[in-house]
Structure formats: structure tokens, C-alpha cells
Amino acid sequence: MGILIVDDSADARLLIEFFLKKAGYGDIVLAKSAYKAIEYLDTDGAEEIDLILMDIMMPDMDGIEACRRIRKNTRLQDIPVIMVTAKAEEIDLKSAFDAGAADYVTKPIKKIEFLTRIRSVLKLKHETDKRKARECELLELTQKLDRANQRLEYLSYMDELTDIANRRYFKEHFDQEWKRAVRHSRHLSLIMIDIDLFKNYNDTYGHKEGDACLRTVATALKHTLKRSGDFVARYGGEEFIAVLPDTDITGATVMADLMRSGVSSLEIEHDGNPAVGKVTISLGVASTVPGSDKITSETLVIEADRAMYMAKEGGRNRVEVQRQKANA
């Protein structure tokens, strides 16, 4: 437990040091001026000090100004300061307490009163340190819990196999985008995506390779989307769905074809797809301006799904658009 004695009088420093050591306080640091004390505290020495005994009347910088500077330093704010003064005038004491002093003792020093005040201030300091330590521990635990909860929430929205958004994420965020589009009368488009003849792929190469194929396709679809508001989710099995806010039917169709060509360019072997011998996807596009017609969010999903099946029936590895008045 370190105590810093600050006094321009050598005799006063030695007397205070004598009282403290007799009382069992062994870690004593002496400073003959406020400047020397602040210089010491600005180094790593501040970590060793639990209490400062500061004379009020000192040349160059008095104890009140020194106390004020100590209180402004965030590293030193928790170190209590006891003023040691030969003048116990009310105005001086008020200035000392206004500057942040914890207590005061008068000269000539009365040993019993002096040590009692020191013990009282140090006890309060010890209790304050313990409370702050507990608060830090609680804050750290709270932060860990928050991070854990955020991780759990993240996992609850992610598809474990493909590491993209899952159907739950799609439902919640599509609903949000729908409401936003209604408020601002903006276009909202969907792309329904299905891997062509994926059952054949699993039958030919096995489920392990099938899972790898799903991950590769999901990554390609995700990387095709460039805007922060766009996202793709695994809708189920080998189906995916992309949400494109502020995108009309033309823009969505262009994006769908980029997805189609992107997956095709992966050149993933697929002997179960005899037409091309590689993994391809079929895509259906639907778009509307929510609130401008009788189409609901559920209807838009159905329209995108219908368009996707049209793409499959039309030969696969293609994009189809569900054309309707709302999409014009």
C-alpha cells in the first residue's frame, strides 16, 4: 500500500514518514514539491500509490492546484488526497474540497487523529476499488454474454451447411423490406433459384459431394450480389431465394442471369445433367411496387416460384420472368 507525501518542508516529510512507518505503512514515497509529485504520478508510479498526503502551502504550485490537476487526470482520479495544512481556515478547506480533496489534517499533526483519518480514507479507497473491480467483472461478463447472444442470434439466422442466410432470416427481413417498399413506393424484386437435377447429383456423387456442391453454389450466388441491401438465403433443400430492394423487373432479370452464368462458369461436373454435363441453376424472377396493387408479399414469393418452374419446364439453366400487370 503506497503513500505519497508531498511537502516542501523536509522536517514535515520526515515526521509524517516516521508516523506512517511506526503504524505499519512501509511503502512511502517523498516529494518536496507539487511539481515533483505530479512528475512522479505521471510515470508508472501512479500504479503504486493508494493515498496522497499533500501540504496546502507550497511555493510555485500550492496543494490545492496540485489536487485540481490530479483530479483532471483520469489515471489518477481514484487516488484520494488528504490535505495537510497549518491553516484550517474555512475558505482554504472549502477550496481544498472543491479541488477534490478527500479529507484534511492540521499541523502540528496529532498522531492519533492523523492515523485515524488515514485509515478511514484508505478503507473507503479499498471498498471503492473492490466495488469498481466487481463492476468491471460484471461489465466483462455482460459483454461476454452479449457477444454470446449475438453469436446465437447470428447462428439462428444462418444456414449451417451453406453459411448464408436461412429461411427464417429471409422471412423476417423480406417482411421488413416489403414494409419499407410500401412506405417509399419502391420496387421490390425476388429471384427464386433451384439447382437443376440435384437429386441426380446426390445419387451420382453421394450426399457429401452434394453438400459441397450446395456450399459452392451458395457462395457463388452470395458473391454475385454487390449491394449491401441485397441478400440471398437458402429457402430449402437445393432452393435459394434472393431479395433485391429498389430493383425493378429489368434489373432483377439482369442479376438473375449473372447468377445463372456465374454458377455455370464454376464447371462443377454433373453427369446426372446430360444436357450440359455440369451443375446449372434455373431462376424465376418476380417484381412489384408493394402497396400499388393487390399483390401481397406471399403472392410475390409464389410468382417467383412459378417463374422458376417455368424455367425448369423450358429446358433448365435459364431465367424466366413471371410477367403480370404489376411488373410492367
RODO-2510 file (C-alpha; in nm, 4 decimals, decimal comma):
residues 328
     n   res          X          Y          Z
     1     m     0,0000     0,0000     0,0000
     2     g     0,1815     0,3104    -0,1259
     3     i     0,1513     0,6582     0,0237
     4     l     0,2918     0,9713    -0,1401
     5     i     0,3943     1,2549     0,0944
     6     v     0,4137     1,5965    -0,0728
     7     d     0,5588     1,8790     0,1389
     8     d     0,8244     2,1436     0,0795
     9     s     0,9449     2,1048     0,4392
    10     a     1,1968     1,8239     0,4881
    11     d     1,1162     1,8112     0,8603
    12     a     0,7446     1,7733     0,7892
    13     r     0,8084     1,4957     0,5367
    14     l     1,0293     1,3062     0,7803
    15     l     0,7807     1,3424     1,0672
    16     i     0,4892     1,2159     0,8600
    17     e     0,7036     0,9319     0,7259
    18     f     0,8020     0,8373     1,0835
    19     f     0,4371     0,8239     1,1990
    20     l     0,3360     0,6154     0,8992
    21     k     0,6167     0,3630     0,9312
    22     k     0,5519     0,3228     1,3020
    23     a     0,1887     0,2470     1,2129
    24     g     0,2987    -0,0225     0,9680
    25     y     0,2840     0,1648     0,6386
    26     g     0,6122     0,0734     0,4750
    27     d     0,5796     0,1818     0,1123
    28     i     0,6385     0,5566     0,1386
    29     v     0,7322     0,7953    -0,1422
    30     l     0,8526     1,1500    -0,0688
    31     a     0,8187     1,4570    -0,2931
    32     k     0,9460     1,8028    -0,1988
    33     s     0,7130     1,9915    -0,4337
    34     a     0,3832     1,9561    -0,6135
    35     y     0,5686     1,9519    -0,9471
    36     k     0,7841     1,6596    -0,8320
    37     a     0,4743     1,4750    -0,7117
    38     i     0,2891     1,5196    -1,0425
    39     e     0,6016     1,4206    -1,2351
    40     y     0,6196     1,1000    -1,0311
    41     l     0,2489     1,0285    -1,0729
    42     d     0,2733     1,0777    -1,4480
    43     t     0,5076     0,7785    -1,4613
    44     d     0,4202     0,4212    -1,3696
    45     g     0,4497     0,5275    -1,0066
    46     a     0,0809     0,6114    -1,0058
    47     e     0,0035     0,2389    -1,0031
    48     e     0,1792     0,2046    -0,6664
    49     i     0,0096     0,4940    -0,4853
    50     d    -0,3078     0,4445    -0,2804
    51     l    -0,3063     0,7772    -0,0934
    52     i    -0,1553     1,1240    -0,1297
    53     l    -0,0770     1,3477     0,1697
    54     m    -0,0484     1,6984     0,0289
    55     d     0,0625     2,0167     0,2030
    56     i    -0,1545     2,3124     0,1050
    57     m     0,1072     2,5870     0,1357
    58     m     0,3932     2,5213    -0,1074
    59     p     0,5894     2,7511    -0,3406
    60     d     0,5429     2,7504    -0,7199
    61     m     0,2291     2,5344    -0,7054
    62     d     0,0171     2,5001    -0,3924
    63     g    -0,1542     2,1800    -0,2841
    64     i    -0,4985     2,2925    -0,3974
    65     e    -0,3844     2,3494    -0,7560
    66     a    -0,1931     2,0198    -0,7477
    67     c    -0,5052     1,8398    -0,6250
    68     r    -0,7093     2,0004    -0,9010
    69     r    -0,4628     1,8785    -1,1661
    70     i    -0,4576     1,5292    -1,0209
    71     r    -0,8366     1,5111    -1,0355
    72     k    -0,8343     1,6105    -1,4044
    73     n    -0,6100     1,3151    -1,4892
    74     t    -0,8290     1,0086    -1,5466
    75     r    -0,5425     0,7776    -1,4421
    76     l    -0,5185     0,9479    -1,1037
    77     q    -0,8809     1,0295    -1,0231
    78     d    -0,9271     0,7362    -0,7867
    79     i    -0,6302     0,8220    -0,5625
    80     p    -0,7616     1,0036    -0,2533
    81     v    -0,5840     1,3217    -0,1415
    82     i    -0,5636     1,4291     0,2232
    83     m    -0,4631     1,7912     0,2676
    84     v    -0,2108     1,8714     0,5404
    85     t    -0,2377     2,2346     0,6475
    86     a    -0,1264     2,4727     0,9188
    87     k    -0,4233     2,6923     0,8291
    88     a    -0,7614     2,5363     0,8939
    89     e    -0,9486     2,8415     0,7731
    90     e    -1,2867     2,7742     0,6216
    91     i    -1,2030     2,9340     0,2861
    92     d    -0,8914     2,7171     0,2437
    93     l    -1,0750     2,3985     0,3368
    94     k    -1,3604     2,4811     0,1004
    95     s    -1,1122     2,5363    -0,1823
    96     a    -0,9406     2,2086    -0,0973
    97     f    -1,2628     2,0089    -0,1032
    98     d    -1,3766     2,1853    -0,4206
    99     a    -1,0478     2,0760    -0,5782
   100     g    -1,1250     1,7148    -0,4909
   101     a    -0,9598     1,6546    -0,1545
   102     a    -1,0988     1,3597     0,0431
   103     d    -1,0088     1,4931     0,3903
   104     y    -0,7642     1,7167     0,5756
   105     v    -0,5404     1,7149     0,8846
   106     t    -0,3951     2,0157     1,0592
   107     k    -0,0420     2,0964     1,1677
   108     p     0,1016     2,0371     1,4157
   109     i    -0,0001     1,6804     1,3447
   110     k    -0,1811     1,4903     1,6164
   111     k    -0,0698     1,1327     1,5683
   112     i    -0,3897     0,9501     1,6693
   113     e    -0,6204     1,1773     1,4692
   114     f    -0,3801     1,1681     1,1752
   115     l    -0,3647     0,7883     1,1598
   116     t    -0,7397     0,7540     1,2164
   117     r    -0,8162     0,9780     0,9186
   118     i    -0,5666     0,7887     0,7017
   119     r    -0,7178     0,4517     0,7960
   120     s    -1,0673     0,5844     0,7234
   121     v    -0,9740     0,7187     0,3802
   122     l    -0,7782     0,4050     0,2883
   123     k    -1,0683     0,1843     0,3972
   124     l    -1,3031     0,3817     0,1755
   125     k    -1,0494     0,3603    -0,1087
   126     h    -1,0224    -0,0167    -0,0618
   127     e    -1,4011    -0,0596    -0,0671
   128     t    -1,4297     0,1644    -0,3736
   129     d    -1,1607    -0,0352    -0,5538
   130     k    -1,3399    -0,3606    -0,4716
   131     r    -1,6703    -0,2210    -0,5965
   132     k    -1,5126    -0,0982    -0,9200
   133     a    -1,3399    -0,4329    -0,9675
   134     r    -1,6753    -0,6076    -0,9275
   135     e    -1,8310    -0,3621    -1,1722
   136     c    -1,5528    -0,4340    -1,4226
   137     e    -1,6058    -0,8074    -1,3785
   138     l    -1,9799    -0,7629    -1,4225
   139     l    -1,9248    -0,5466    -1,7309
   140     e    -1,6887    -0,8056    -1,8771
   141     l    -1,9393    -1,0844    -1,8080
   142     t    -2,2188    -0,8745    -1,9580
   143     q    -2,0109    -0,8096    -2,2688
   144     k    -1,9300    -1,1807    -2,2989
   145     l    -2,2993    -1,2619    -2,2618
   146     d    -2,3892    -1,0004    -2,5230
   147     r    -2,1324    -1,1453    -2,7624
   148     a    -2,2622    -1,4951    -2,6958
   149     n    -2,6217    -1,3818    -2,7547
   150     q    -2,5196    -1,2029    -3,0733
   151     r    -2,3442    -1,5187    -3,1882
   152     l    -2,6505    -1,7274    -3,1087
   153     e    -2,8743    -1,4802    -3,2901
   154     y    -2,6362    -1,4856    -3,5858
   155     l    -2,6395    -1,8655    -3,5906
   156     s    -3,0184    -1,8703    -3,5646
   157     y    -3,0318    -1,6694    -3,8884
   158     m    -2,7653    -1,8652    -4,0766
   159     d    -2,7917    -2,1897    -4,2669
   160     e    -2,5414    -2,4220    -4,1040
   161     l    -2,4474    -2,6061    -4,4207
   162     t    -2,4035    -2,3184    -4,6666
   163     d    -2,3184    -2,0347    -4,4243
   164     i    -2,5650    -1,7976    -4,5887
   165     a    -2,8958    -1,6669    -4,4533
   166     n    -3,1605    -1,9261    -4,3731
   167     r    -3,5351    -1,9259    -4,4357
   168     r    -3,6095    -1,7620    -4,1008
   169     y    -3,3814    -1,4709    -4,1899
   170     f    -3,5489    -1,4447    -4,5301
   171     k    -3,8985    -1,4295    -4,3807
   172     e    -3,8124    -1,1598    -4,1250
   173     h    -3,6005    -0,9405    -4,3496
   174     f    -3,8225    -0,9796    -4,6553
   175     d    -4,1110    -0,8583    -4,4394
   176     q    -3,9037    -0,5558    -4,3347
   177     e    -3,8093    -0,4794    -4,6939
   178     w    -4,1722    -0,5147    -4,8001
   179     k    -4,2854    -0,2599    -4,5392
   180     r    -4,0038    -0,0242    -4,6395
   181     a    -4,1010    -0,0518    -5,0055
   182     v    -4,4649     0,0246    -4,9158
   183     r    -4,3597     0,3387    -4,7234
   184     h    -4,1416     0,4699    -5,0047
   185     s    -4,3293     0,3285    -5,3070
   186     r    -4,0179     0,1484    -5,4281
   187     h    -3,9732    -0,1611    -5,6402
   188     l    -3,9012    -0,4910    -5,4679
   189     s    -3,7889    -0,7999    -5,6589
   190     l    -3,7372    -1,1671    -5,5787
   191     i    -3,5344    -1,4336    -5,7544
   192     m    -3,6201    -1,7970    -5,6818
   193     i    -3,3302    -2,0300    -5,7612
   194     d    -3,3110    -2,4091    -5,7882
   195     i    -3,0157    -2,6350    -5,8709
   196     d    -3,1060    -2,8376    -6,1777
   197     l    -3,1429    -3,2147    -6,1308
   198     f    -2,9863    -3,2008    -5,7863
   199     k    -3,1343    -3,5366    -5,6852
   200     n    -2,9439    -3,6921    -5,9719
   201     y    -2,6287    -3,5190    -5,8458
   202     n    -2,6713    -3,6710    -5,4989
   203     d    -2,7460    -4,0136    -5,6461
   204     t    -2,4375    -3,9955    -5,8685
   205     y    -2,1789    -3,8437    -5,6338
   206     g    -2,3189    -3,9008    -5,2850
   207     h    -2,4512    -3,6679    -5,0169
   208     k    -2,1074    -3,5471    -4,9060
   209     e    -2,0334    -3,4150    -5,2539
   210     g    -2,3906    -3,2890    -5,2698
   211     d    -2,3332    -3,0790    -4,9583
   212     a    -2,0105    -2,9439    -5,1069
   213     c    -2,1995    -2,8526    -5,4236
   214     l    -2,4642    -2,6649    -5,2220
   215     r    -2,1948    -2,4672    -5,0392
   216     t    -2,0167    -2,3761    -5,3620
   217     v    -2,3341    -2,2637    -5,5357
   218     a    -2,4467    -2,0647    -5,2295
   219     t    -2,1136    -1,8832    -5,2177
   220     a    -2,1324    -1,8007    -5,5885
   221     l    -2,4847    -1,6620    -5,5513
   222     k    -2,3857    -1,4542    -5,2487
   223     h    -2,0822    -1,3067    -5,4218
   224     t    -2,2890    -1,2086    -5,7250
   225     l    -2,4840    -0,9618    -5,5103
   226     k    -2,2894    -0,6375    -5,4712
   227     r    -2,5263    -0,4025    -5,2869
   228     s    -2,5440    -0,4143    -4,9079
   229     g    -2,9257    -0,4320    -4,9076
   230     d    -2,9417    -0,7361    -5,1378
   231     f    -2,9232    -1,0818    -4,9845
   232     v    -2,9658    -1,4455    -5,0747
   233     a    -3,0991    -1,7156    -4,8429
   234     r    -3,1298    -2,0903    -4,8560
   235     y    -3,5008    -2,1472    -4,8992
   236     g    -3,4944    -2,5224    -4,8549
   237     g    -3,3146    -2,8258    -4,9962
   238     e    -3,1474    -2,7126    -5,3180
   239     e    -3,3599    -2,3957    -5,3438
   240     f    -3,2385    -2,0425    -5,2771
   241     i    -3,4105    -1,7057    -5,2861
   242     a    -3,2638    -1,3607    -5,3432
   243     v    -3,4202    -1,0342    -5,2247
   244     l    -3,3425    -0,7200    -5,4246
   245     p    -3,4806    -0,3955    -5,2748
   246     d    -3,5126    -0,0892    -5,5016
   247     t    -3,4814    -0,3130    -5,8076
   248     d    -3,7322    -0,3305    -6,0921
   249     i    -3,8027    -0,6304    -6,3132
   250     t    -3,5309    -0,5379    -6,5643
   251     g    -3,2595    -0,5033    -6,3007
   252     a    -3,3675    -0,8239    -6,1288
   253     t    -3,3593    -1,0152    -6,4562
   254     v    -3,0057    -0,8949    -6,5253
   255     m    -2,8997    -1,0022    -6,1765
   256     a    -3,0636    -1,3426    -6,2205
   257     d    -2,8740    -1,4030    -6,5434
   258     l    -2,5481    -1,3058    -6,3721
   259     m    -2,6246    -1,5691    -6,1092
   260     r    -2,7039    -1,8279    -6,3740
   261     s    -2,3843    -1,7644    -6,5718
   262     g    -2,1796    -1,7447    -6,2519
   263     v    -2,2845    -2,0930    -6,1398
   264     s    -2,2439    -2,2328    -6,4901
   265     s    -1,8889    -2,0949    -6,5075
   266     l    -1,7963    -2,2954    -6,1971
   267     e    -1,7849    -2,6001    -6,4259
   268     i    -1,8914    -2,8397    -6,1492
   269     e    -1,9137    -3,1841    -6,3129
   270     h    -2,2662    -3,3265    -6,3171
   271     d    -2,3100    -3,6444    -6,5190
   272     g    -2,6700    -3,6566    -6,3983
   273     n    -2,7412    -3,3430    -6,6037
   274     p    -2,6937    -3,4931    -6,9527
   275     a    -2,7802    -3,1738    -7,1429
   276     v    -2,4650    -2,9895    -7,0306
   277     g    -2,2722    -3,2280    -6,8030
   278     k    -2,2281    -2,9682    -6,5290
   279     v    -2,4167    -2,8051    -6,2437
   280     t    -2,6610    -2,5354    -6,3558
   281     i    -2,9463    -2,3450    -6,1987
   282     s    -3,2928    -2,2353    -6,3054
   283     l    -3,4225    -1,8998    -6,1873
   284     g    -3,7579    -1,7263    -6,1633
   285     v    -3,7965    -1,3501    -6,1262
   286     a    -4,0931    -1,1569    -5,9849
   287     s    -4,1183    -0,7871    -5,9049
   288     t    -4,3710    -0,5322    -5,7866
   289     v    -4,4142    -0,1998    -5,6110
   290     p    -4,5716    -0,3094    -5,2807
   291     g    -4,8908    -0,1273    -5,1975
   292     s    -4,9588    -0,0211    -5,5561
   293     d    -5,1722    -0,3265    -5,6319
   294     k    -5,3353    -0,6245    -5,4646
   295     i    -5,0188    -0,8344    -5,4645
   296     t    -4,9056    -0,9434    -5,1173
   297     s    -4,5602    -1,0463    -5,0034
   298     e    -4,6749    -1,4094    -5,0093
   299     t    -4,8036    -1,3669    -5,3638
   300     l    -4,4693    -1,2302    -5,4809
   301     v    -4,2923    -1,5401    -5,3471
   302     i    -4,5435    -1,7618    -5,5280
   303     e    -4,4942    -1,5679    -5,8534
   304     a    -4,1145    -1,6056    -5,8315
   305     d    -4,1563    -1,9760    -5,7611
   306     r    -4,3881    -2,0181    -6,0620
   307     a    -4,1391    -1,8410    -6,2838
   308     m    -3,8646    -2,0708    -6,1608
   309     y    -4,0693    -2,3781    -6,2536
   310     m    -4,1315    -2,2222    -6,5950
   311     a    -3,7535    -2,2004    -6,6353
   312     k    -3,7211    -2,5711    -6,5499
   313     e    -4,0000    -2,6693    -6,7886
   314     g    -3,8406    -2,4540    -7,0567
   315     g    -3,5187    -2,6532    -7,0538
   316     r    -3,3365    -2,5533    -6,7320
   317     n    -3,0226    -2,3376    -6,6993
   318     r    -3,2333    -2,0319    -6,7801
   319     v    -3,4137    -1,7308    -6,6326
   320     e    -3,7888    -1,6830    -6,6568
   321     v    -3,9913    -1,3787    -6,5544
   322     q    -4,3432    -1,4014    -6,4155
   323     r    -4,4971    -1,1311    -6,6254
   324     q    -4,8051    -0,9582    -6,4946
   325     k    -4,9567    -0,6121    -6,4903
   326     a    -4,7911    -0,5288    -6,1591
   327     n    -4,4494    -0,5985    -6,3048
   328     a    -4,4899    -0,3831    -6,6094
***
